[in-house]
Amino acid sequence: MTTFGYAQSVGYDRRATRLLGSLYRRIAADVDTATTHAATVVDIGTGPGKLLSTLATRRPDLRLLGIDLSPHMIEIAHRNLDGHPAELAVADVTDLPHPDASIDLAVSSLSMHEWPDLAAATRELHRILRPGGALAIYDFRFTGAKTIQQALRTQFGTVDTGTVRLPWHPAAVIARYRATA
Ligand SMILES: C[S@@+](CC[C@H](N)C(=O)[O-])C[C@H]1O[C@@H](n2cnc3c(N)ncnc32)[C@H](O)[C@@H]1O
């Protein structure tokens, strides 16, 4: 399995800062409506932690967790979070460090298309969510969308699907999938 190396992680951090601010703000607004005060939220495949940084500023009441397969990404995420007490760990989505039923909302952006074993990943996401907890996935609309949808349906049943438009792209290139444990 390939992970983001050091140079790739630094390059992605720069590009994410430049291009994806509106996506993180949109996801953070969705997190607002999906969570109550002091909820526990985990960002799966957090990369350089830009979504967590946005959430840390906007929702200081949340307990924020993040995991990523790449230790370089986790190192950059620590720097970007600038002292915020988010709990970050190097982990694979198929083997998460979180206890059963401990998470109110699991969110993931632009990562799921990279997960090789979607059945194992969705099983693990279901395990960490409390009953009634929410899953919100944002990923490229034209990369593996059918496979992603199918894996989510198999594990979670009903999946609500929508799209997200980035201001600098004429087409809605991001798909959003929501499900409940
Ligand atoms: C394109 S980046 C997206 C990062 C961030 N979520 C964002 O929206 O900017 C994809 C991230 O998913 C991580 N990733 C890929 N496969 C993973 C897996 N099996 N478990 C955990 N993280 C994974 C990569 O290391 C990378 O940091």
The ligand as an SDF file (V2000), in Angstrom:
LIG
                    3D

 27 29  0  0  0  0  0  0  0  0999 V2000
   -5.8770   13.4480   -0.7490 C   0  0  0  0  0  0  0  0  0  0  0  0
   -5.4980   13.2950    0.9660 S   0  0  0  0  0  0  0  0  0  0  0  0
   -6.8850   14.1170    1.7250 C   0  0  0  0  0  0  0  0  0  0  0  0
   -6.5040   14.7060    3.0530 C   0  0  0  0  0  0  0  0  0  0  0  0
   -7.5880   15.5090    3.7750 C   0  0  0  0  0  0  0  0  0  0  0  0
   -8.6920   14.6740    4.2030 N   0  0  0  0  0  0  0  0  0  0  0  0
   -8.0940   16.6500    2.9310 C   0  0  0  0  0  0  0  0  0  0  0  0
   -9.2770   16.6740    2.5780 O   0  0  0  0  0  0  0  0  0  0  0  0
   -7.3020   17.5340    2.6300 O   0  0  0  0  0  0  0  0  0  0  0  0
   -5.8820   11.5800    1.2840 C   0  0  0  0  0  0  0  0  0  0  0  0
   -5.3780   11.1460    2.6710 C   0  0  0  0  0  0  0  0  0  0  0  0
   -5.9280    9.8600    2.9640 O   0  0  0  0  0  0  0  0  0  0  0  0
   -4.9130    9.1180    3.6420 C   0  0  0  0  0  0  0  0  0  0  0  0
   -5.2130    7.6820    3.5230 N   0  0  0  0  0  0  0  0  0  0  0  0
   -5.1640    6.9180    2.3960 C   0  0  0  0  0  0  0  0  0  0  0  0
   -5.4610    5.6450    2.6620 N   0  0  0  0  0  0  0  0  0  0  0  0
   -5.7170    5.5850    3.9980 C   0  0  0  0  0  0  0  0  0  0  0  0
   -6.0660    4.5230    4.8780 C   0  0  0  0  0  0  0  0  0  0  0  0
   -6.1990    3.2580    4.4260 N   0  0  0  0  0  0  0  0  0  0  0  0
   -6.2370    4.8000    6.1890 N   0  0  0  0  0  0  0  0  0  0  0  0
   -6.0730    6.0780    6.6470 C   0  0  0  0  0  0  0  0  0  0  0  0
   -5.7320    7.1230    5.8580 N   0  0  0  0  0  0  0  0  0  0  0  0
   -5.5520    6.8850    4.5520 C   0  0  0  0  0  0  0  0  0  0  0  0
   -3.6310    9.5260    2.9370 C   0  0  0  0  0  0  0  0  0  0  0  0
   -2.4770    9.2360    3.6920 O   0  0  0  0  0  0  0  0  0  0  0  0
   -3.8710   11.0260    2.7400 C   0  0  0  0  0  0  0  0  0  0  0  0
   -3.3660   11.7870    3.8060 O   0  0  0  0  0  0  0  0  0  0  0  0
  1  2  1  0
  2  3  1  0
  2 10  1  0
  3  4  1  0
  4  5  1  0
  5  6  1  0
  5  7  1  0
  7  8  2  0
  7  9  1  0
 10 11  1  0
 11 12  1  0
 11 26  1  0
 12 13  1  0
 13 14  1  0
 13 24  1  0
 14 15  1  0
 14 23  1  0
 15 16  2  0
 16 17  1  0
 17 18  1  0
 17 23  2  0
 18 19  1  0
 18 20  2  0
 20 21  1  0
 21 22  2  0
 22 23  1  0
 24 25  1  0
 24 26  1  0
 26 27  1  0
M  CHG  2   2   1   9  -1
M  END
$$$$
